[in-house]
Structure formats: structure tokens, C-alpha cells
Amino acid sequence: MRVTPLEAWIASKIALPAGQKCNLQAIKAYQLEKLRETVAYARAKSRFYGRLLADFDPDDIRSVEDISRLPFTYPEDIAGYPNDFICVSPQDIWRIVTLPTSGTTGKPKRVFFTDDDLELTVDFFHHGMTTLSDGSDRVMIFMSGSKQGSVGDLLVKGLDRFSCTGIVYGPIYDYEAAYKALVKEKITVIVGIPSQILALVRTHPARDDIAVRKVLLSADYISSAAVSAITAAWGAEVYGHYGMTETGFGGGVECQARHGYHLRESDLYFEIVEPSDGCRVPDGCYGEIVFTTLNRKAMPLIRYRTGDKAKFFTEPCPCGTVLRRLDHIAGRIRDNAKLKDGKVFSITELDEIVLANPSVVSYNAALETRSGYDCLVITVQAADTRESAAKRLEEELLKAVQRLTKDQIRLEIKTVDAEHFTPQVLKRHIEDKRTGCL
Ligand SMILES: [Zn+2]
């Protein structure tokens, strides 16, 4: 097994002298310097951080741990005052990404990048993708890429740096057409959104005529059900990537051990905090992922609350790297549905149950009001839409989901065919359609 290529990449980024092996102390020293610079820069240049950090002296950051004395930045802050985050003049803004704020009816978030900010991402994509591909591969990207500076565009640029062919297909609307494209283009590596690639596999389980050997899933929660189904059907190795627009698209990628993410630690500083009080939790304990950008110019983010739940491993990675390793995302902190006894469950828990059924192509979940009661409505796109098969699937799912919700909420499961199904694509969540009247 090869050590993650991110180790050598980070060693060069933090300017370790040639021959000196990458080590955590050197990474921490680099991060400390960059954290100080970022705090001073953001405080001086952005209106938001000028206000938030008015009383804070960047020289008071004497260790990377001292960053935890700074206040958090929330998605709502970006949605509320996007322009107040900008640190550069308008002509230096190269790309603006507008994102819906999931689970709330609030304003969309806007994230700004300079050309240099995007170059950092291309560089990460270049080195990260060498984990699973080389110059002989043909990579199809089932994510948006038509605009300059979009994730697909940046990935193609990164792949091109090691002579690897990247082809942007875009999000999938027609699984038959997407499968034909894989065959026609002799694709060996796929990059896509978990729910879409699972649906592609479930609608085309036989793989006689395709050459896909590796799949990188990104942009949303990766269920173990999806990983197992893709591996079983196509025999492909499945890798995970963790990142979001706010991290500059890229965040961390699995090595060949495929057991947690190595992070883009030269560009991002990650912490795990207890969601309720914001205190940092020790490695090995679950909490909310929080990150600070270290090199971003248009819109640095300081202690940004991602809403994603995970932990750092305490054991070294089987690949042998000195880099830290973030566990798979265990769910979301917000966007949850509440049961009668106060317990919550999320789309990520539903994914593990609903997607484990091989007859499910895709599904959506919503909380609705039925006769004055909360009802969880699960709409499933089924692989087999014949009436008897659909009925059997509905019964199986009802039993399986009941084990999670334990009769604390009414359930309704309905199967529909592809024509009547509109999948949620990015950041899938349990949609709240309750009327609130009893
Ligand atoms: Zn590793």
C-alpha cells in the first residue's frame, strides 16, 4: 500500500528542507504562522472579522490550540453578510459560488474566490487524485463543470497536471445516457455524488462493457450502503473525498487504505468541537468539524462550523503516513428530525437503512403533517416498479425504518417510477413540510 501522496505534497508546501521527513511538529509550526497571518489579514481587510475580532490581538495566538479562544463563524453569518467577508477588491474576485442554505428558509450563502484561491484547489486536486489515478486513466466527472472555476473545471485542470484525461459530464439526469457515456469514453475512474453513483449502479448493475475500476465519491454524506453496493456491482474500489464549497471545494481524501481522510492541512486547519458548548474534544471523540482557512485571499474563514459530525482517529493510518486521519462523516449536527422522546435522527441514518435495500435506486424523505400528527414520508424510486415488487419493497422498508423510529413517528413509504421522482442531489436532507397546526 502506498503512503498518501498528500504527505510529500504537504512537506513541499510547508517548505520542509529537502530530505527532511514530514512530521506533525513542522506542520503545526507552519499552521501556527498561517493562523496568525490569517487572523491579522481577515481582521484588517474584512468588515465581518473587523467587527468580530475587534478586541483580539493575533499575537496572542501562541500555539495552534490558542485558536480555540476565537469565536466561531456560522453558515448563517455568510448568508447574512456575504459581502462583509470580502478581503480583496471586486476586480480580484474570480469566482462567486451561490449555495442554498439547506434546512432553513434563510438567504443563500455566497462564497468568493480569487484566481490564487482556485489555484490552491487545483494543486490539491492534482496531488489528491494521484492517490487513485495516473496518466493512463480517463476520469469522468459527474459534477458541475461548465463554468470556469467550478468544481469540475478545477478537477480537470488538476488531472491535466499529471496528463490524466478528465471529462466533465455534469450531474446525471438520465442514467442510461450516463452509462453509455462511460462505455463510449472508455472511462476508468468516476468522480461523483454518492446518491447519483449509487443510482447509476442500481440501474446498471452488470458491468461487462465498462472499464471503471475506481470511484471517488464527494459532496455529500457517503453511506456504507452505497460503498458496498458500488463495490459489489462493479467491483470498483470506492474512495471518499471530504470537502465543501467553503473549504475551497477540496478538503481531504482517502488514501489507499480507504479508512478515513487525510486532510489538506497546508491550506486548512481542522478542529473537532462539542456542538453544544463549542469546546474542543480530544482525538477519538465525536464532535462537529470546524475549519480555518490558512491561505485564502478573497474570503478567509475562521473557525467555520460545518455541521458535519466526525472524529480524528488516534491510531496511525495503515498507509504509514504521519498525517492525521479524519474518520468518515458520521452524520450531520443540524438538519435532524426530532422524535417524541427528544432523540433525533437524520438523513444519514435513513441512508444506511433505506439504501441498504438493493431494490432502492434513490429516495427522498420529508416530514409532513398528517391528521395533525408528524409523519415521515419516504418517497422511493424503485428498481422494479411492478406493483407486486413495489408493494414488497414498501413493506420491507416500513419494517426497517420502524426499527429506527420505534413507532414514535408515523411512517408513510411510497414507491414511484423514475418519471415521477425528482431526487435531491447535493446535501440531501429531511425536508420539513410540516404545517405546524394541530
Ligand atoms: Zn493513509
Boltz pocket constraint, residues with backbone or C-beta under 6 A from the ligand:
constraints:
  - pocket:
      binder: B
      contacts: [[A, 2], [A, 3], [A, 4], [A, 255], [A, 256], [A, 257], [A, 260], [A, 262], [A, 317], [A, 318], [A, 319], [A, 320], [A, 321]]
      max_distance: 6.0
